[in-house]
Amino acid sequence: MPAMNSNILYPLLIWTTTHFITSAIVIEPFEELGSPTSDVNVWTWTCTDHGCKKSSVGENNTSLISENVCNLLCPPGNLWPQPTGRLEVSAKYVAINLDHIVLNVQPRKQERVLDEKTEFNVTKALDKFLKQFSSLKKNTKNFQVGRGLVITLDIEMSHVYKYETGVDESYKLNITPLSDNMMNVTIESKTFLGTRHGLETVSQLLVFDSLSGSIVAPSQVCITDKPAYTHRGLALDTARNYIPVTYILSTLDAMASVKLNTLHWHITDSHSFPFVSKHYPKFSEYGAYSPEKVYTEDDIRTIVDLARLHGIRVVPELDLPAHVGEGWQAAPKDAITCFNAQPWQQYCVEPPCGQIDPTADSVYEILAGLYADFNELFDADHFHMGGDEVNLNCWNTTERIVKNMEKLNLPRTHEGFHQLWGNFQRKAERIFRENGGQNKSLLLWTSSLTEENIDQYLDNGKDYIIQVWTTSKNHVIKNLLQKNYQIILSNFDALYFDCGFGAWVGTGNNWCSPYIPWQTVYENTPEKIVSGLDLEMDYTKLILGSEAALWTEQADASSMENRFWPRGAALAESLWSPGLQWPAAERRYILQRERFVQRGINADTVVPEWCRQNQGSCHS
């Protein structure tokens, strides 16, 4: 437990991610607040070892505490994700006047000035921070009561304006009384990413007190914080069912609120091609579900720009050589094969089928244009090339492919078809590099190509990051780590958020059932997975992080938010500050769900509201 700072003048609660103290905690105002909003208050909340408990107001109550204030100050507090370093929060709280805010932005070294792009992002982040409270002010009778805020942002690396793998996201936050009518809020960070994370934390420390009708905050806070894993993401499929741009933007808002930093966009598939390509506009004309259900250049720039402001990168995926179909009618006829073949079970994992013909020259001409388009619109340091669920029988039953394999001296065997597949991947990589992708890391899904003989099929294998979608105990994880491949975990037994619903190609449940509860997501940490692999060395550093995926065969705009949320928050904390068991996080998780709803996110319900108001009373 961190030592008490001798310069702190007011009583503090202190807790870490593994230990906190609740005994003798008395939550009370630091100074007189506004008048109560009601003469009749029948409930008050008390901080106990099991959280905040509701009790009726009686003669023994010396002070009244609202539910929000209790949740803010009763250990372990209301922050999500839990900070990883020092965490000190005063047991006293003060009213905040949101109409009196002074902003001070400065680089760490006085002789420097903020890079123009960084300054723009910081300005927008501050705007977002202030707008979060506009709805609160409308419902707050005493919003002009209390202390103003002097917010100082101290950024060391002024040129870093967007998230890339390994960028420093740490921050230090201090909140202290500055004078009789002001509070000092200081956020020190290496980069803009840490700054915006710090602002997100501050926003969680400002809550509405229903008793005084004021916005309140702890009178003193000291936090040091940084993530455990650099890659913390969601994967969204917009090809099975179209997802409107507004819903993608709201997903970015929700991701930012829990400090996720990567949106992996599975933008095309065999079902549809909604990506409007500058080089091949006919693909979306043929491949979109309707002329309206497309993603234009302006749409994509809007998404990428908002993501950047939120400290999020957007990683596009053009899945090949399988998962192609609709839209490719605009290509030469030899470009794809097995499109909508029946019976589909013989040619793919779900209808409609479709695969690239890797022996067709036209394929590589098309890829040059598509890759150029993607690299122009997406500025992420990663690009996903897909590479999963290739059906060898599809190629084996395509006459022109078989004939071309004979010319290439490739046998019609498992090994021969994998050599064909590997040749395609090498050519695709070269074309990608030649068309704007020189400095980007490439990702592939696990497949039969990435198993024992991966080095045989990928000449530059170590240039690839492998995204694992097998179970957490599959041997492929151990094999990849022992070969020193960097990996991202999306093991379907914990991180596929479409699991647990009815089948759509028959009866019963879908293939990856049962439903994955938040507790499973929360405890699916990289450390836990590695510890079960019987490895002689610690390969944890090769795991960049994890992504939870939503495949949208049975989801669209009407349901995607409650599939992602609040379970996506469980993923966020498991990667930011792993180490807790889910029971220790449950109270804060329930509060985070409420925070999503307050911000307009249609997050799924976790427990009856009674359990939230009577914490610790609903455990089995």
C-alpha positions as CSV (number, residue, x, y, z in Angstrom):
1,M,0.0,0.0,0.0
2,P,1.5,3.4,-0.9
3,A,2.7,5.6,1.9
4,M,0.7,8.6,3.0
5,N,2.0,11.8,1.5
6,S,3.0,14.0,4.4
7,N,2.0,17.1,2.5
8,I,-1.7,16.0,2.2
9,L,-3.8,18.1,4.5
10,Y,-7.1,16.2,4.4
11,P,-8.0,12.6,5.4
12,L,-7.6,10.2,2.5
13,L,-8.9,6.8,1.7
14,I,-6.1,4.8,0.2
15,W,-6.5,1.6,-1.9
16,T,-4.7,-0.3,-4.6
17,T,-5.9,-2.9,-7.0
18,T,-5.4,-5.6,-4.4
19,H,-6.0,-4.0,-1.1
20,F,-8.2,-1.3,0.4
21,I,-9.4,0.0,3.8
22,T,-13.0,0.7,4.7
23,S,-12.9,0.6,8.5
24,A,-13.6,3.9,10.1
25,I,-14.4,5.6,6.8
26,V,-16.6,8.6,7.2
27,I,-17.8,10.2,4.0
28,E,-18.6,13.8,4.5
29,P,-18.6,17.2,2.7
30,F,-15.3,19.1,2.8
31,E,-17.3,22.3,3.2
32,E,-20.9,23.3,3.2
33,L,-22.7,22.4,-0.1
34,G,-25.9,23.8,-1.6
35,S,-29.3,23.4,0.0
36,P,-30.9,20.0,-0.4
37,T,-33.1,19.7,-3.5
38,S,-35.9,18.1,-1.5
39,D,-37.2,18.5,2.1
40,V,-38.0,14.8,2.1
41,N,-35.0,12.4,1.9
42,V,-35.9,9.0,3.2
43,W,-32.7,7.1,2.1
44,T,-29.1,7.5,2.8
45,W,-26.1,5.3,1.8
46,T,-23.4,4.0,4.1
47,C,-19.9,2.7,3.1
48,T,-19.4,-0.8,4.3
49,D,-16.8,-3.6,3.7
50,H,-19.2,-4.9,1.0
51,G,-19.9,-1.5,-0.7
52,C,-22.6,1.0,-0.3
53,K,-25.7,0.0,1.6
54,K,-29.0,1.8,1.5
55,S,-30.7,2.5,4.8
56,S,-33.7,4.6,5.9
57,V,-33.1,8.0,7.4
58,G,-33.4,8.0,11.2
59,E,-32.5,9.9,14.2
60,N,-29.0,8.2,14.3
61,N,-28.0,9.5,10.9
62,T,-25.7,12.5,11.5
63,S,-25.4,13.2,7.8
64,L,-27.0,12.2,4.5
65,I,-25.0,10.6,1.7
66,S,-26.4,10.1,-1.8
67,E,-25.8,6.9,-3.7
68,N,-23.5,8.5,-6.3
69,V,-21.3,10.1,-3.6
70,C,-21.1,6.9,-1.7
71,N,-20.1,4.9,-4.8
72,L,-17.5,7.6,-5.6
73,L,-15.7,7.5,-2.3
74,C,-16.4,4.1,-0.8
75,P,-13.4,1.8,-1.6
76,P,-12.6,0.7,-4.2
77,G,-14.4,3.7,-5.7
78,N,-16.1,4.0,-9.1
79,L,-13.2,4.1,-11.6
80,W,-13.1,1.8,-14.6
81,P,-10.6,0.6,-15.5
82,Q,-9.0,0.5,-12.1
83,P,-5.7,2.4,-12.1
84,T,-2.5,0.4,-12.0
85,G,-0.4,2.6,-9.8
86,R,-0.8,4.9,-6.9
87,L,-4.5,5.6,-6.0
88,E,-5.4,8.0,-3.2
89,V,-8.8,9.5,-2.8
90,S,-10.0,11.8,-0.1
91,A,-13.1,10.8,2.0
92,K,-14.2,14.4,1.8
93,Y,-16.0,15.8,-1.3
94,V,-16.6,19.3,-2.7
95,A,-19.1,20.9,-5.0
96,I,-17.8,21.8,-8.4
97,N,-18.9,24.8,-10.5
98,L,-18.8,23.6,-14.1
99,D,-19.3,27.2,-15.3
100,H,-16.0,28.2,-13.9
101,I,-13.2,26.2,-15.6
102,V,-9.8,27.6,-16.5
103,L,-7.7,25.5,-19.0
104,N,-3.9,25.6,-19.1
105,V,-2.2,23.4,-21.8
106,Q,1.6,23.3,-21.9
107,P,4.5,21.1,-23.0
108,R,6.7,19.7,-20.3
109,K,9.7,21.7,-21.4
110,Q,9.0,25.4,-21.6
111,E,11.0,26.0,-24.7
112,R,8.8,23.6,-26.7
113,V,5.4,24.3,-28.2
114,L,2.7,21.7,-28.9
115,D,2.8,20.1,-32.3
116,E,-0.2,21.5,-34.4
117,K,-1.9,18.1,-34.6
118,T,-1.4,17.4,-30.9
119,E,-2.8,20.8,-30.0
120,F,-5.8,20.1,-32.2
121,N,-6.4,16.8,-30.5
122,V,-6.0,18.2,-27.1
123,T,-8.5,21.0,-27.8
124,K,-11.0,18.5,-29.1
125,A,-10.5,16.2,-26.1
126,L,-11.1,19.2,-23.8
127,D,-14.3,20.1,-25.7
128,K,-15.5,16.5,-25.3
129,F,-14.7,16.5,-21.6
130,L,-16.8,19.7,-21.1
131,K,-19.7,18.5,-23.2
132,Q,-20.0,15.4,-21.2
133,F,-21.4,17.5,-18.4
134,S,-23.8,19.6,-20.4
135,S,-26.7,17.2,-19.7
136,L,-25.8,17.1,-16.0
137,K,-25.9,20.9,-15.8
138,K,-29.4,20.9,-17.2
139,N,-30.6,18.6,-14.4
140,T,-28.5,20.3,-11.7
141,K,-30.2,23.0,-9.7
142,N,-27.0,24.1,-8.0
143,F,-24.6,23.7,-10.9
144,Q,-23.1,27.2,-10.2
145,V,-22.5,26.4,-6.6
146,G,-19.0,25.3,-5.6
147,R,-15.4,25.6,-6.6
148,G,-14.2,26.2,-10.1
149,L,-11.5,24.1,-11.8
150,V,-8.1,25.0,-13.0
151,I,-7.1,22.2,-15.3
152,T,-3.4,22.0,-16.3
153,L,-2.3,19.6,-19.0
154,D,1.4,18.9,-18.9
155,I,2.6,17.0,-22.0
156,E,6.2,15.9,-22.5
157,M,6.2,14.5,-26.0
158,S,4.3,17.2,-27.9
159,H,4.7,15.5,-31.3
160,V,2.8,12.3,-30.5
161,Y,-0.8,12.9,-31.5
162,K,-2.2,9.4,-32.3
163,Y,-2.1,5.9,-30.9
164,E,0.3,3.3,-32.3
165,T,1.6,0.1,-30.8
166,G,3.8,0.7,-27.8
167,V,3.1,4.4,-27.5
168,D,3.3,5.7,-23.9
169,E,-0.3,6.0,-22.5
170,S,0.6,6.7,-18.9
171,Y,-0.5,9.7,-16.9
172,K,-0.4,11.2,-13.4
173,L,-3.4,13.0,-12.0
174,N,-3.5,15.3,-9.0
175,I,-6.6,17.1,-7.7
176,T,-6.0,19.5,-4.8
177,P,-7.7,22.6,-3.3
178,L,-6.1,25.7,-4.8
179,S,-8.0,28.4,-2.9
180,D,-11.3,29.0,-1.2
181,N,-13.1,29.0,-4.6
182,M,-10.9,26.9,-6.9
183,M,-9.7,23.3,-7.3
184,N,-6.4,22.4,-9.1
185,V,-6.5,19.5,-11.6
186,T,-3.1,18.6,-13.0
187,I,-2.6,15.8,-15.6
188,E,1.1,15.0,-16.4
189,S,1.7,12.7,-19.3
190,K,4.3,11.6,-21.8
191,T,1.9,11.9,-24.8
192,F,-1.5,13.1,-25.8
193,L,-2.8,9.6,-25.2
194,G,-2.1,9.8,-21.5
195,T,-3.7,13.3,-21.4
196,R,-7.0,12.0,-22.8
197,H,-6.9,9.0,-20.5
198,G,-6.4,11.4,-17.5
199,L,-9.3,13.5,-18.6
200,E,-11.5,10.4,-18.9
201,T,-10.5,9.5,-15.3
202,V,-11.4,13.0,-14.1
203,S,-14.8,12.7,-15.8
204,Q,-15.5,9.6,-13.7
205,L,-14.6,11.5,-10.5
206,L,-17.2,14.2,-11.1
207,V,-20.7,12.9,-10.1
208,F,-24.1,14.4,-9.5
209,D,-25.1,14.6,-5.8
210,S,-28.9,14.2,-5.7
211,L,-29.1,15.6,-2.1
212,S,-27.4,18.9,-2.7
213,G,-28.2,19.2,-6.4
214,S,-24.6,19.8,-7.1
215,I,-21.8,18.2,-9.2
216,V,-19.2,17.0,-6.6
217,A,-15.7,15.5,-6.7
218,P,-13.3,14.2,-4.1
219,S,-11.5,17.1,-2.4
220,Q,-8.1,15.5,-3.1
221,V,-6.9,12.8,-5.5
222,C,-3.5,11.4,-6.4
223,I,-3.3,8.8,-9.2
224,T,-0.5,7.3,-11.3
225,D,-1.7,5.0,-14.1
226,K,-0.7,3.2,-17.2
227,P,-2.0,0.1,-19.1
228,A,-0.5,-3.4,-18.8
229,Y,-1.1,-4.2,-22.5
230,T,-0.6,-2.0,-25.5
231,H,-3.3,-3.5,-27.7
232,R,-6.9,-3.3,-26.3
233,G,-9.5,-3.6,-28.9
234,L,-12.8,-4.5,-30.4
235,A,-13.4,-6.2,-33.8
236,L,-16.5,-5.2,-35.6
237,D,-18.0,-6.9,-38.7
238,T,-20.0,-4.6,-40.9
239,A,-20.4,-7.0,-43.8
240,R,-22.8,-9.7,-42.6
241,N,-25.1,-6.8,-41.6
242,Y,-24.5,-3.2,-42.3
243,I,-23.8,-1.0,-39.3
244,P,-24.6,2.7,-39.8
245,V,-21.8,5.2,-39.4
246,T,-23.5,6.9,-36.4
247,Y,-23.4,3.6,-34.5
248,I,-19.7,3.1,-35.3
249,L,-19.1,6.6,-33.9
250,S,-21.0,5.8,-30.7
251,T,-18.9,2.6,-30.4
252,L,-15.8,4.8,-30.5
253,D,-17.2,7.0,-27.7
254,A,-17.9,4.0,-25.5
255,M,-14.5,2.5,-26.2
256,A,-12.8,5.8,-25.2
257,S,-14.7,5.9,-22.0
258,V,-13.0,2.7,-20.8
259,K,-9.6,3.4,-22.5
260,L,-9.8,0.8,-25.3
261,N,-7.5,1.9,-28.2
262,T,-8.1,-0.3,-31.3
263,L,-11.1,-0.7,-33.5
264,H,-10.5,-3.6,-35.9
265,W,-12.9,-3.1,-38.8
266,H,-13.9,-6.2,-40.7
267,I,-15.4,-4.1,-43.5
268,T,-16.0,-6.7,-46.3
269,D,-16.9,-10.3,-46.6
270,S,-18.6,-12.7,-49.0
271,H,-22.0,-11.3,-47.9
272,S,-21.4,-7.7,-48.9
273,F,-18.8,-5.2,-50.1
274,P,-19.8,-1.8,-48.6
275,F,-16.4,-0.2,-48.9
276,V,-16.5,2.4,-51.7
277,S,-13.2,2.0,-53.5
278,K,-11.7,4.9,-55.6
279,H,-10.0,2.4,-57.9
280,Y,-12.9,-0.1,-58.1
281,P,-16.2,1.7,-57.4
282,K,-18.2,-1.0,-59.1
283,F,-17.3,-3.4,-56.2
284,S,-19.6,-1.5,-53.8
285,E,-22.2,-0.9,-56.5
286,Y,-22.5,-4.6,-57.0
287,G,-21.6,-5.6,-53.4
288,A,-23.5,-3.3,-51.1
289,Y,-26.9,-4.3,-49.7
290,S,-28.3,-1.0,-51.1
291,P,-26.8,2.2,-52.4
292,E,-27.3,3.7,-49.0
293,K,-25.5,0.9,-47.1
294,V,-22.0,1.9,-48.0
295,Y,-18.9,3.5,-46.4
296,T,-17.7,6.4,-48.5
297,E,-14.4,8.2,-48.3
298,D,-16.0,10.9,-46.2
299,D,-17.6,8.3,-43.9
300,I,-14.3,6.6,-43.3
301,R,-12.4,9.9,-42.7
302,T,-15.1,10.9,-40.2
303,I,-14.6,7.6,-38.3
304,V,-10.8,7.6,-38.4
305,D,-10.7,11.3,-37.3
306,L,-13.0,10.8,-34.3
307,A,-11.1,7.6,-33.4
308,R,-7.8,9.5,-33.4
309,L,-9.2,12.2,-31.0
310,H,-10.3,9.4,-28.7
311,G,-6.8,7.8,-28.7
312,I,-8.1,4.9,-30.9
313,R,-6.7,3.6,-34.2
314,V,-8.9,2.0,-36.8
315,V,-7.3,-1.1,-38.3
316,P,-9.1,-2.2,-41.5
317,E,-9.3,-5.8,-42.6
318,L,-9.6,-6.9,-46.2
319,D,-10.1,-10.6,-45.6
320,L,-8.5,-12.8,-48.3
321,P,-8.1,-15.4,-49.9
322,A,-11.5,-16.7,-48.5
323,H,-14.5,-14.6,-47.4
324,V,-15.0,-12.9,-50.8
325,G,-18.1,-12.9,-53.0
326,E,-20.5,-10.1,-53.4
327,G,-18.9,-7.2,-55.2
328,W,-16.5,-9.3,-57.0
329,Q,-19.0,-9.7,-59.8
330,A,-17.3,-6.5,-61.0
331,A,-14.0,-8.3,-61.3
332,P,-12.9,-10.5,-64.2
333,K,-14.6,-13.9,-64.0
334,D,-11.4,-15.7,-63.2
335,A,-10.7,-13.6,-60.0
336,I,-12.9,-15.7,-57.6
337,T,-14.3,-19.1,-57.5
338,C,-17.0,-21.1,-55.6
339,F,-19.1,-18.0,-55.2
340,N,-22.5,-19.0,-53.8
341,A,-21.6,-22.7,-54.4
342,Q,-24.0,-25.4,-53.2
343,P,-24.2,-27.4,-51.1
344,W,-22.3,-24.7,-49.3
345,Q,-21.0,-27.0,-46.5
346,Q,-18.6,-28.5,-49.0
347,Y,-17.0,-25.2,-50.0
348,C,-17.0,-22.8,-47.0
349,V,-18.1,-22.4,-43.4
350,E,-21.2,-20.4,-44.0
351,P,-23.1,-19.1,-47.1
352,P,-22.4,-17.5,-49.4
353,C,-19.1,-19.2,-50.3
354,G,-16.4,-17.5,-52.3
355,Q,-12.6,-17.6,-52.5
356,I,-9.9,-15.8,-54.5
357,D,-8.3,-17.7,-57.4
358,P,-4.7,-17.3,-56.4
359,T,-3.5,-18.3,-59.9
360,A,-5.3,-15.5,-61.6
361,D,-3.2,-12.4,-62.6
362,S,-6.3,-10.2,-62.4
363,V,-6.5,-10.8,-58.6
364,Y,-3.2,-9.0,-58.0
365,E,-4.1,-6.1,-60.3
366,I,-7.2,-5.6,-58.2
367,L,-5.3,-5.9,-54.9
368,A,-3.0,-3.1,-55.9
369,G,-5.9,-0.7,-56.3
370,L,-7.7,-1.9,-53.2
371,Y,-4.6,-1.8,-51.0
372,A,-3.8,1.7,-52.3
373,D,-7.3,2.9,-51.3
374,F,-7.1,1.4,-47.8
375,N,-3.7,2.9,-47.2
376,E,-4.8,6.3,-48.3
377,L,-7.9,6.3,-45.9
378,F,-6.5,4.5,-42.9
379,D,-3.5,5.9,-41.0
380,A,-3.1,3.0,-38.5
381,D,0.3,1.3,-38.1
382,H,-1.5,-2.1,-38.6
383,F,-3.4,-3.6,-41.5
384,H,-5.3,-6.9,-41.3
385,M,-5.0,-9.3,-44.2
386,G,-7.5,-11.8,-43.0
387,G,-6.4,-15.3,-44.0
388,D,-8.8,-17.6,-42.1
389,E,-11.2,-20.4,-43.1
390,V,-9.7,-21.2,-46.5
391,N,-11.5,-24.2,-48.0
392,L,-9.0,-26.4,-49.9
393,N,-11.8,-28.4,-51.5
394,C,-13.0,-25.2,-53.2
395,W,-9.7,-24.8,-55.0
396,N,-9.4,-28.6,-55.6
397,T,-12.7,-28.6,-57.4
398,T,-11.9,-25.6,-59.6
399,E,-10.6,-26.8,-62.9
400,R,-8.5,-23.8,-63.9
401,I,-6.8,-23.7,-60.5
402,V,-5.9,-27.4,-60.7
403,K,-4.5,-26.9,-64.2
404,N,-2.4,-23.9,-63.1
405,M,-1.1,-25.9,-60.1
406,E,0.2,-28.5,-62.6
407,K,2.0,-25.8,-64.5
408,L,3.5,-24.6,-61.2
409,N,4.5,-28.2,-60.2
410,L,2.3,-28.1,-57.1
411,P,0.7,-31.4,-56.2
412,R,-3.0,-31.6,-55.3
413,T,-2.2,-32.5,-51.7
414,H,-2.6,-30.7,-48.4
415,E,1.0,-29.5,-48.7
416,G,0.5,-28.4,-52.3
417,F,-2.5,-26.3,-51.6
418,H,-0.8,-24.7,-48.7
419,Q,2.2,-23.9,-50.9
420,L,-0.3,-22.2,-53.3
421,W,-1.8,-20.3,-50.4
422,G,1.6,-19.3,-49.1
423,N,2.5,-18.0,-52.6
424,F,-0.6,-15.9,-52.6
425,Q,0.2,-14.4,-49.2
426,R,3.7,-13.5,-50.3
427,K,2.5,-11.8,-53.4
428,A,-0.3,-10.0,-51.5
429,E,2.2,-8.7,-49.0
430,R,4.6,-7.4,-51.7
431,I,1.7,-5.6,-53.5
432,F,0.6,-4.1,-50.2
433,R,4.0,-2.8,-49.5
434,E,4.3,-1.3,-53.0
435,N,1.0,0.6,-52.6
436,G,1.5,2.7,-49.4
437,G,2.0,0.0,-46.8
438,Q,5.7,0.1,-46.4
439,N,5.8,0.9,-42.7
440,K,2.7,-1.0,-41.5
441,S,2.6,-4.3,-39.5
442,L,0.5,-7.0,-41.0
443,L,-2.0,-9.2,-39.2
444,L,-3.3,-12.6,-40.0
445,W,-5.9,-14.8,-38.4
446,T,-4.8,-18.2,-37.1
447,S,-5.4,-20.9,-39.7
448,S,-3.8,-24.1,-41.0
449,L,-1.3,-21.8,-42.6
450,T,-0.1,-20.5,-39.2
451,E,0.5,-23.8,-37.5
452,E,3.7,-25.9,-37.3
453,N,5.0,-25.0,-40.8
454,I,4.2,-21.3,-40.7
455,D,7.8,-20.3,-41.4
456,Q,7.7,-22.4,-44.6
457,Y,4.7,-20.5,-46.0
458,L,5.6,-17.0,-44.8
459,D,9.0,-15.8,-45.9
460,N,8.8,-12.7,-43.7
461,G,6.8,-14.5,-41.0
462,K,8.1,-12.4,-38.2
463,D,6.7,-9.3,-39.9
464,Y,3.3,-10.7,-39.2
465,I,1.2,-10.4,-36.0
466,I,-1.0,-13.4,-35.6
467,Q,-4.5,-13.0,-34.2
468,V,-5.6,-16.1,-32.4
469,W,-9.3,-17.1,-32.6
470,T,-9.0,-20.7,-31.4
471,T,-9.8,-21.7,-27.8
472,S,-7.4,-20.4,-25.1
473,K,-6.0,-23.9,-24.7
474,N,-5.2,-24.6,-28.4
475,H,-1.7,-25.8,-29.1
476,V,-1.3,-23.1,-31.8
477,I,-0.8,-20.4,-29.1
478,K,2.2,-22.3,-27.6
479,N,3.6,-23.0,-31.0
480,L,3.5,-19.3,-32.1
481,L,5.0,-18.1,-28.9
482,Q,7.8,-20.6,-29.1
483,K,8.5,-19.4,-32.6
484,N,8.7,-15.8,-31.2
485,Y,5.6,-14.5,-33.1
486,Q,3.7,-11.6,-31.6
487,I,0.1,-12.5,-31.1
488,I,-3.2,-10.9,-30.3
489,L,-5.8,-13.0,-28.4
490,S,-9.4,-13.3,-29.6
491,N,-10.0,-16.8,-28.4
492,F,-13.6,-17.5,-29.2
493,D,-14.4,-19.3,-25.9
494,A,-14.1,-15.9,-24.1
495,L,-14.0,-13.1,-26.7
496,Y,-16.6,-13.8,-29.4
497,F,-19.5,-11.7,-28.4
498,D,-21.9,-13.2,-30.9
499,C,-21.9,-16.6,-29.2
500,G,-24.8,-18.0,-27.3
501,F,-27.7,-17.2,-29.6
502,G,-29.9,-19.3,-31.9
503,A,-28.5,-20.8,-35.0
504,W,-29.2,-19.0,-38.3
505,V,-28.4,-21.9,-40.7
506,G,-30.5,-24.5,-38.9
507,T,-32.0,-25.1,-35.5
508,G,-30.5,-25.1,-32.0
509,N,-27.8,-22.7,-30.8
510,N,-25.1,-21.1,-32.9
511,W,-21.7,-22.9,-33.3
512,C,-19.8,-21.2,-30.5
513,S,-22.5,-21.3,-27.8
514,P,-22.9,-20.9,-24.8
515,Y,-23.3,-17.2,-24.2
516,I,-20.1,-15.7,-22.8
517,P,-20.7,-13.8,-19.5
518,W,-18.7,-10.8,-18.4
519,Q,-17.0,-12.8,-15.7
520,T,-15.4,-15.1,-18.4
521,V,-14.3,-12.1,-20.4
522,Y,-12.8,-10.4,-17.3
523,E,-10.7,-13.4,-16.3
524,N,-9.5,-14.2,-19.8
525,T,-6.2,-12.4,-19.2
526,P,-3.0,-13.1,-21.2
527,E,-1.2,-14.1,-18.1
528,K,-3.7,-16.7,-17.2
529,I,-3.7,-18.2,-20.7
530,V,0.1,-18.3,-20.9
531,S,0.3,-19.9,-17.4
532,G,-1.8,-22.9,-18.7
533,L,0.5,-23.6,-21.7
534,D,3.4,-25.3,-19.8
535,L,6.0,-23.0,-21.3
536,E,9.5,-23.1,-20.0
537,M,10.0,-19.3,-20.7
538,D,7.9,-16.3,-20.0
539,Y,6.5,-15.3,-23.4
540,T,4.0,-12.8,-22.0
541,K,5.8,-9.9,-23.7
542,L,4.9,-11.4,-27.1
543,I,1.2,-11.0,-26.4
544,L,0.3,-7.5,-27.5
545,G,-3.1,-7.7,-26.0
546,S,-6.6,-8.9,-26.9
547,E,-9.7,-8.1,-29.0
548,A,-13.3,-9.0,-28.4
549,A,-15.1,-9.7,-31.7
550,L,-18.7,-9.2,-32.8
551,W,-19.5,-11.1,-35.9
552,T,-22.8,-9.7,-37.2
553,E,-24.7,-12.6,-38.7
554,Q,-27.3,-12.0,-36.0
555,A,-26.6,-8.4,-35.0
556,D,-27.1,-5.0,-36.5
557,A,-27.6,-1.5,-35.3
558,S,-30.5,-2.5,-33.1
559,S,-28.5,-5.0,-31.1
560,M,-24.8,-4.3,-31.4
561,E,-24.5,-2.0,-28.4
562,N,-25.8,-4.5,-25.9
563,R,-23.7,-7.2,-27.4
564,F,-20.5,-5.1,-27.0
565,W,-21.5,-3.4,-23.7
566,P,-20.9,-3.7,-20.9
567,R,-18.8,-6.8,-21.6
568,G,-16.3,-4.7,-23.6
569,A,-15.6,-2.9,-20.3
570,A,-14.6,-6.2,-18.8
571,L,-12.1,-6.7,-21.6
572,A,-10.8,-3.2,-21.1
573,E,-9.9,-3.7,-17.4
574,S,-8.5,-7.2,-18.0
575,L,-5.9,-5.5,-20.3
576,W,-5.4,-2.3,-18.5
577,S,-5.1,-3.5,-14.9
578,P,-5.3,-7.3,-14.8
579,G,-4.9,-9.2,-11.5
580,L,-8.3,-9.1,-9.8
581,Q,-10.8,-11.9,-9.7
582,W,-14.2,-10.9,-11.0
583,P,-16.0,-10.7,-7.6
584,A,-13.7,-7.9,-6.6
585,A,-14.6,-5.9,-9.7
586,E,-18.4,-6.6,-9.8
587,R,-19.5,-3.6,-7.9
588,R,-17.5,-1.2,-10.1
589,Y,-18.6,-3.1,-13.2
590,I,-22.3,-2.6,-12.3
591,L,-21.5,1.1,-11.9
592,Q,-19.8,1.3,-15.2
593,R,-22.8,-0.2,-16.9
594,E,-24.9,2.7,-15.4
595,R,-22.3,5.1,-16.7
596,F,-22.7,3.7,-20.2
597,V,-26.4,4.2,-20.1
598,Q,-26.0,7.8,-18.8
599,R,-23.8,8.5,-21.8
600,G,-26.4,7.2,-24.2
601,I,-25.0,3.7,-24.8
602,N,-27.5,0.9,-24.9
603,A,-25.6,-1.4,-22.6
604,D,-27.1,-4.6,-21.5
605,T,-28.5,-5.0,-18.0
606,V,-26.3,-6.8,-15.5
607,V,-28.3,-7.2,-12.3
608,P,-31.6,-6.0,-10.8
609,E,-31.4,-2.4,-9.7
610,W,-32.0,-3.5,-6.1
611,C,-28.6,-5.3,-6.2
612,R,-26.9,-2.0,-7.2
613,Q,-28.5,-0.2,-4.3
614,N,-27.8,-3.0,-1.8
615,Q,-24.2,-4.0,-2.7
616,G,-22.9,-7.3,-1.5
617,S,-26.4,-8.7,-1.0
618,C,-26.8,-10.6,-4.2
619,H,-23.8,-13.0,-4.1
620,S,-24.4,-16.7,-4.3
